[in-house]
C-alpha cells in the first residue's frame, strides 16, 4: 500500500469503518483521515500537522492513499525539484495497480494530458515555452483598459437597482469577459459560456456537454487564427515556432481559459467578501493604509483560490518532511495549509503586506504563467466596483453566507449586497460614484501668433481657436473652456480612458 502509513495501533489492529454520523466518521483504514469527508478541512490540516508534521498521510475517494504536504518549505521543495517529483500521473502506483477506477471522482484532475502542466524535460520546454511566449505579447496597459471597461459594463447591469448578487452577476463574469478578449474571441463571451465553465468545474451530469461547448469555441478560434492571425494570445500560440498541433493549441487554450477563470472568480469573490465583512480591512483600504493590490495579496495568503493541487508523484524513493516517500506515491500540493505554516506565519492573522511568498500561484517549472492577469483582473475589478458603489454593504448576516468546499477549492456560493442606486456610466469613463461628463476636446485647435485686436473695436471678438465652448460674456473670458493639454491627454491615455 502506498504511501506507507503511520498507523496509530498497527496495521493488524484495524477496526471497521464507523457509520456516518458517528464522531469518528471520516476516518478510514489505518486511522487515516478521508479528506473528502472532512467537514472542516482547515481544522483537519491543523490536527494533521500536530500529529505528523509538515507531510501527512490521508485518504481520497475510494480510500486511495495520498500524502498531503502541509509545510511551506516542503511544498516549495516538492514543486522545485523535478528530478524527484513529477506531475505525470502515469507513474502513480494506485493508478497503475487499478485502485483508481476510470470513474473516480478526481479522475479529471488526475488523468494525464498532453499539456505543459503534465509534461517534463524537452517536451515541457516546448509546450511551456509557447505558452510563455504568447503571454509575453499581452499589452498590460491595454489589458487593464479591457478590465475597466468590462467592469463598467457589468456594474451598469445592476447599479440602478440598489441590490445585486456579486458572485453570479460580477465575480463569475468579469474573468470570462476579460479572458475571451485576451484569447481573441470576445464575440464568444455571453452568459452561456460562463454557465458552461461553472457547470464543467462542478462536475454535474451535463459537465461533459459543457466542456464540449467550450472546446468548440476554442477550436473555432484556433482554426480562424491559422488563416487570419491577429495580435492576440491565440494567434501567437498558433504561430509559435514550437509548432503546436491543432489539438495541442485547443488543449492549452482550455487550460489557460479555465485556470484563469476559476482562480480569478474565487479571488474576486473572496476579496470583496473581506471588504464587506471585516471593518478593519475596509478601514485600511479607505484610509490609505492598504492599497487594493495589497488587499488582493492578503486574500491570496488567507483564502487562496485553490486550496490544494492534485497532484505530484514521486519518481524515486525519497524523503520529505521527515516522511519516507516511496516511488509512485502521490502528493497533494497543499497551498492553503502551506500558507498558514506556523514556521512562516506564527500569527496567522497578521498582515502580509508586501510579501508575495504565498503558494497561491505554485512554483518551480509549473508556476502559473498567467498570475499577472489574475492579479490585474482582481486589482482593477475590485477598485472600480468600490469607486462606483462606495456605500456597498452585505445584504444578509455574515453567518448566512455559504461556501461549496472541496479538496481543491472553497467557492463562495453567493454574495448579496445593497447600495444606493447609481446611474450608469460610459464604459470608457473613469469609474466614479459621482460621474461628471467631460467634454470631448477639439482636434482642430491651434495656437496662433496673430496680434491681438485693438481694444476699441466695437463688435464682439471672435473666440480664440483654443475655445471649445460658447464665447463667455465680456469680462468673464477666463471662464472659457480649454481643451485638455498634452499632459492631461497623455495621462488619460496611460490610464486607459
C-alpha positions in Angstrom: 0.0 0.0 0.0 1.3 3.5 -0.8 2.0 5.7 1.0 3.3 3.8 3.9 1.0 5.0 6.7 2.0 5.6 10.3 -0.8 3.5 11.9 -1.6 4.6 15.5 -2.2 1.0 16.5 -0.5 -1.1 13.9 -1.8 -2.4 10.5 -3.2 -5.6 12.0 -5.5 -3.9 14.5 -7.8 -2.1 12.1 -11.3 -1.5 13.3 -14.4 -1.4 10.9 -15.2 1.9 9.5 -17.5 4.0 11.7 -21.0 4.6 10.3 -22.0 8.1 9.0 -22.9 10.4 11.8 -20.5 8.8 14.3 -17.9 11.2 15.7 -15.2 9.1 14.1 -16.8 9.3 10.7 -14.2 10.5 8.1 -11.6 8.1 9.4 -10.6 5.1 7.2 -8.3 2.1 7.3 -5.3 2.6 9.5 -6.9 5.6 11.2 -6.2 7.8 8.2 -8.5 10.7 7.5 -10.6 10.9 4.4 -10.2 14.4 3.1 -13.4 14.3 1.0 -15.5 13.6 4.1 -13.9 16.3 6.3 -16.4 18.9 7.5 -13.7 21.5 8.2 -10.5 21.0 6.1 -8.7 23.9 7.8 -9.2 22.3 11.2 -8.2 18.9 9.9 -5.0 20.2 8.4 -4.1 21.7 11.8 -4.7 18.3 13.5 -2.7 16.5 10.9 0.2 19.0 11.3 0.2 18.3 15.1 0.2 14.5 14.5 2.5 14.0 11.6 4.4 17.3 11.0 4.7 19.0 7.6 3.8 15.9 5.5 0.8 13.7 6.5 -0.8 10.5 5.1 -4.5 10.8 4.1 -7.1 9.1 2.0 -9.0 10.2 -1.1 -12.3 8.8 -2.5 -12.4 5.0 -2.5 -9.8 5.1 0.2 -7.0 5.8 -2.2 -3.8 6.7 -0.2 -2.1 10.1 -0.7 0.3 12.4 1.1 -0.8 16.0 1.8 2.1 18.4 2.1 1.4 20.9 4.9 4.7 22.7 5.2 5.6 25.9 3.3 9.2 24.9 2.7 8.3 21.3 1.9 5.8 22.4 -0.7 8.3 24.6 -2.4 10.9 21.9 -2.3 8.5 19.5 -4.0 7.4 21.8 -6.8 11.0 23.0 -7.4 12.6 19.5 -7.6 11.5 18.0 -10.9 14.3 15.4 -10.5 12.3 13.8 -7.6 8.7 14.8 -8.3 6.6 14.9 -11.5 3.1 15.8 -12.4 2.8 12.8 -14.8 0.2 10.7 -13.0 1.0 7.6 -15.1 3.6 6.6 -12.6 1.2 6.8 -9.7 1.1 3.4 -8.0 -2.7 3.3 -7.1 -3.5 4.2 -10.7 -1.1 1.6 -12.2 -2.5 -1.1 -9.8 -6.1 -0.4 -10.6 -7.1 1.2 -7.3 -8.2 4.3 -9.1 -11.1 3.4 -11.4 -11.9 5.3 -14.6 -15.0 6.8 -12.9 -13.1 8.0 -9.9 -14.5 11.5 -8.9 -11.0 13.0 -9.1 -10.1 11.5 -12.4 -10.4 14.8 -14.3 -7.7 16.2 -12.0 -5.6 13.1 -12.1 -5.7 11.9 -15.7 -2.6 12.7 -17.7 -3.0 15.0 -20.7 -0.5 16.1 -23.4 -0.3 19.6 -21.9 2.6 21.6 -20.5 1.4 21.3 -16.9 1.9 17.5 -17.2 4.9 17.4 -19.4 8.6 17.1 -18.5 12.0 17.8 -20.0 12.2 18.9 -23.6 8.5 18.4 -24.2 7.7 20.7 -21.2 10.1 23.3 -22.6 8.5 23.2 -26.0 4.9 23.5 -24.8 5.5 25.8 -21.8 7.8 28.0 -24.0 5.0 28.5 -26.5 2.5 29.5 -23.7 5.0 31.8 -22.0 5.9 33.5 -25.3 2.3 34.1 -26.1 1.7 35.5 -22.6 4.6 37.9 -23.1 2.9 39.6 -26.0 0.0 40.8 -23.9 -0.2 44.6 -23.6 -0.8 45.1 -19.9 -1.9 48.7 -20.3 -4.4 47.5 -22.9 -5.4 44.6 -20.6 -6.2 46.9 -17.7 -8.2 49.1 -20.1 -10.3 46.0 -21.1 -10.8 45.0 -17.5 -12.0 48.5 -16.6 -14.5 48.6 -19.5 -15.8 45.1 -18.7 -16.2 46.1 -15.1 -18.2 49.2 -16.1 -20.5 47.1 -18.3 -21.2 44.6 -15.6 -21.8 47.2 -12.9 -24.1 49.1 -15.3 -26.4 46.0 -15.3 -27.3 46.4 -11.7 -26.1 49.8 -10.4 -29.6 51.4 -10.8 -31.4 48.7 -8.8 -29.6 49.2 -5.4 -29.1 45.4 -5.0 -27.0 42.7 -6.6 -25.6 39.2 -6.1 -22.0 39.7 -6.8 -20.9 36.0 -7.3 -23.4 35.4 -10.1 -23.5 39.0 -11.5 -19.9 40.0 -11.1 -17.1 37.7 -10.0 -18.1 34.8 -12.3 -18.5 37.1 -15.3 -15.6 39.5 -15.2 -12.8 36.9 -15.6 -14.6 35.3 -18.5 -15.2 38.6 -20.3 -11.5 39.5 -19.9 -10.1 36.1 -20.9 -12.3 35.9 -24.0 -10.8 39.3 -25.0 -7.3 38.2 -24.2 -7.6 34.9 -26.1 -9.0 36.6 -29.2 -12.7 35.6 -29.1 -14.7 38.5 -27.5 -17.7 37.5 -29.6 -18.0 34.2 -27.6 -18.5 35.9 -24.3 -22.0 35.7 -23.0 -24.0 34.1 -20.2 -23.8 30.7 -21.9 -20.0 30.3 -21.8 -20.0 31.5 -18.2 -22.6 28.9 -17.3 -20.7 26.2 -19.2 -17.4 26.9 -17.4 -19.1 26.8 -14.0 -21.0 23.6 -14.9 -17.9 21.9 -16.1 -16.0 22.7 -12.9 -18.8 21.5 -10.7 -18.7 18.0 -12.4 -22.5 17.8 -13.0 -24.3 15.4 -15.3 -24.0 18.0 -18.1 -20.3 18.7 -17.4 -19.2 16.8 -20.5 -21.5 18.7 -22.7 -20.4 22.0 -21.2 -16.7 21.0 -21.7 -17.5 20.2 -25.4 -19.2 23.6 -25.8 -16.1 25.4 -24.6 -13.8 23.3 -26.7 -16.0 24.1 -29.7 -15.4 27.8 -29.1 -11.7 27.2 -28.8 -11.4 25.0 -31.8 -13.2 27.6 -34.0 -10.8 30.3 -32.6 -7.7 28.2 -33.4 -8.9 27.4 -36.9 -9.7 31.1 -37.5 -6.3 32.2 -36.3 -4.5 29.6 -38.6 -5.7 31.6 -41.6 -6.4 35.1 -40.1 -3.8 35.8 -37.4 -4.2 38.9 -35.2 -2.4 40.4 -32.2 -4.0 38.1 -29.6 -2.9 35.2 -27.4 -4.4 32.5 -29.7 -2.6 33.9 -32.8 0.7 33.9 -31.1 0.2 30.4 -29.7 -0.9 29.0 -33.1 2.1 30.6 -34.9 4.7 29.9 -32.3 8.0 28.3 -33.7 7.3 25.3 -31.4 4.7 24.2 -34.0 1.8 23.2 -31.7 -0.7 20.9 -33.3 -4.4 21.8 -33.5 -5.1 19.5 -30.6 -2.3 21.0 -28.5 -3.4 24.5 -29.3 -7.0 23.7 -28.2 -6.0 22.0 -25.0 -3.6 24.8 -24.0 -6.3 27.4 -24.7 -8.6 25.5 -22.5 -6.1 25.2 -19.7 -5.4 29.0 -19.8 -9.0 29.9 -20.0 -10.4 27.6 -17.3 -7.5 28.0 -14.8 -7.6 31.8 -15.1 -11.3 31.9 -14.9 -11.8 29.6 -11.8 -8.9 31.1 -9.9 -9.8 34.7 -10.5 -13.5 34.2 -9.9 -12.7 32.8 -6.5 -10.1 35.6 -5.8 -12.6 38.3 -6.7 -15.4 36.9 -4.5 -13.0 36.3 -1.6 -11.5 39.8 -1.7 -14.9 41.6 -2.0 -16.3 39.5 0.8 -13.4 40.5 3.1 -14.1 44.2 2.3 -17.7 43.8 3.2 -17.4 41.7 6.3 -14.2 42.9 8.0 -14.4 46.6 9.1 -10.7 46.8 9.9 -9.9 45.5 6.4 -12.2 48.1 4.8 -10.9 50.9 7.0 -7.4 50.2 5.9 -8.5 50.5 2.3 -10.5 53.7 2.9 -7.8 55.2 5.0 -5.0 54.6 2.5 -3.1 52.2 4.8 -3.7 49.4 2.3 -4.0 49.6 -1.5 -6.3 47.3 -3.5 -3.3 45.3 -4.8 -2.2 44.7 -1.2 -5.7 43.6 -0.3 -5.6 41.1 -3.1 -2.3 39.7 -2.0 -3.6 39.4 1.6 -6.5 37.4 0.2 -4.1 35.2 -1.7 -2.4 34.4 1.6 -5.6 33.8 3.7 -8.0 32.4 1.1 -6.1 31.2 -2.0 -8.3 30.4 -5.0 -7.1 26.8 -5.0 -6.7 25.1 -1.6 -4.7 22.2 -3.0 -3.5 20.9 -6.4 -3.6 17.3 -7.3 -1.1 16.2 -7.7 2.7 15.5 -7.7 4.2 12.0 -7.9 7.4 10.6 -6.6 9.8 9.5 -9.4 12.0 7.7 -6.9 12.2 6.8 -3.2 12.9 10.0 -1.3 12.3 11.8 2.0 10.1 14.8 2.5 9.2 16.5 5.8 10.5 13.5 7.8 8.4 11.0 5.9 9.6 8.2 3.7 8.1 8.8 0.2 8.2 5.7 -2.0 8.5 5.7 -5.7 5.0 6.1 -7.3 3.5 7.8 -4.2 1.1 10.7 -4.8 1.3 14.0 -3.1 -1.1 16.9 -2.8 0.4 20.4 -3.2 -1.0 22.0 -0.1 -1.5 25.7 -0.9 -3.9 26.7 1.9 -2.2 24.7 4.7 1.3 25.8 3.5 0.2 29.5 3.6 -0.5 29.1 7.4 2.6 27.1 8.2 3.5 28.3 11.8 7.1 28.4 10.7 6.5 31.2 8.2 3.3 32.7 9.9 3.5 32.4 13.6 0.4 34.6 13.8 -2.0 33.6 11.0 -4.0 36.8 11.5 -1.0 39.1 10.8 -1.0 41.3 7.7 1.3 40.1 5.0 1.5 43.4 3.1 4.4 43.5 0.6 5.0 39.7 1.0 4.4 37.7 -2.2 5.9 34.4 -0.9 2.5 32.7 -0.7 1.9 29.5 -2.6 -1.3 30.6 -4.5 0.4 30.5 -7.9 2.6 27.5 -7.3 6.3 27.5 -8.1 9.1 25.8 -10.0 8.7 24.7 -13.6 4.9 24.6 -13.4 4.4 28.0 -11.7 1.2 29.7 -13.1 2.3 31.7 -16.2 -0.9 33.9 -16.1 -0.7 35.1 -12.5 -0.3 38.8 -13.5 -3.5 38.6 -15.5 -5.4 37.3 -12.4 -3.9 40.0 -10.2 -4.8 42.7 -12.8 -8.4 41.5 -13.0 -8.8 41.5 -9.2 -7.0 44.8 -8.7 -8.9 46.8 -11.4 -12.2 45.0 -10.8 -12.4 45.5 -7.0 -11.1 49.1 -7.2 -13.7 50.0 -9.9 -16.5 48.3 -8.1 -15.8 50.2 -4.9 -15.4 53.5 -6.8 -18.8 53.0 -8.4 -20.6 51.8 -5.3 -18.8 53.4 -2.3 -21.5 52.6 0.3 -21.9 48.9 -0.8 -22.9 46.6 2.1 -23.6 43.0 2.7 -27.3 42.3 2.3 -27.5 39.4 4.7 -26.0 38.3 8.0 -22.4 37.1 7.6 -23.4 33.7 9.1 -25.8 33.2 6.2 -23.0 33.1 3.6 -22.4 29.6 2.2 -19.4 28.0 0.6 -19.1 24.9 -1.6 -15.9 23.3 -0.4 -13.9 20.5 -2.0 -10.4 19.2 -1.6 -9.3 21.6 -4.4 -11.1 24.8 -3.5 -13.6 26.7 -1.5 -16.1 28.5 -3.6 -18.4 31.2 -2.3 -22.0 30.3 -3.4 -23.5 33.8 -3.3 -22.7 37.4 -2.1 -25.9 39.5 -1.9 -25.2 43.3 -1.4 -27.2 46.5 -1.3 -26.1 50.1 -2.0 -27.5 53.5 -3.0 -28.7 53.2 -6.6 -26.4 54.9 -9.1 -26.7 56.0 -12.7 -25.0 54.1 -15.5 -21.7 55.3 -16.8 -19.9 55.2 -20.1 -17.7 52.1 -20.5 -14.7 54.4 -21.3 -15.2 56.7 -18.4 -13.1 56.6 -15.2 -15.2 54.8 -12.5 -16.8 57.2 -10.1 -19.8 57.4 -7.7 -20.3 61.0 -9.0 -19.7 60.8 -12.7 -19.0 64.0 -14.5 -19.3 64.3 -18.2 -16.0 65.5 -19.6 -16.4 67.4 -22.9 -14.5 65.9 -25.8 -11.5 68.1 -26.7 -11.4 69.7 -30.1 -9.0 68.2 -32.6 -8.5 71.3 -34.8 -7.3 73.8 -32.2 -4.0 75.6 -32.6 -2.1 78.4 -31.0 -1.8 81.4 -33.3 0.7 84.3 -33.3 -1.9 86.7 -34.7 -1.7 90.0 -33.0 -4.5 91.0 -30.6 -7.4 93.0 -31.9 -7.5 96.7 -31.0 -9.3 97.4 -27.8 -11.6 100.0 -29.4 -13.2 97.6 -31.8 -17.0 97.5 -31.1 -18.0 94.2 -32.5 -17.8 91.0 -30.4 -14.4 89.5 -30.6 -14.2 86.0 -32.2 -13.5 83.1 -29.9 -9.8 82.1 -29.8 -9.0 78.9 -31.6 -8.5 77.0 -28.3 -12.0 77.6 -27.0 -14.3 74.6 -27.0 -17.4 76.2 -25.6 -19.5 79.2 -26.3 -17.9 82.7 -26.1 -18.2 83.9 -22.5 -19.7 87.3 -21.6 -17.4 90.3 -21.6 -15.2 90.3 -18.5 -15.5 86.6 -18.0 -13.1 85.4 -20.6 -11.2 83.3 -18.0 -14.2 81.0 -17.7 -13.7 79.8 -21.3 -13.4 76.1 -21.5 -9.9 75.0 -22.6 -9.2 71.6 -24.1 -7.1 69.0 -22.2 -3.4 69.8 -22.5 -0.9 67.4 -23.8 0.0 66.1 -20.3 -3.7 65.6 -19.4 -4.3 63.8 -22.6 -1.3 61.6 -22.0 -2.5 60.7 -18.5 -5.9 59.8 -19.8 -4.3 57.5 -22.5 -2.0 56.0 -19.9 -4.9 55.2 -17.6 -6.9 53.7 -20.4 -9.7 56.3 -20.6 
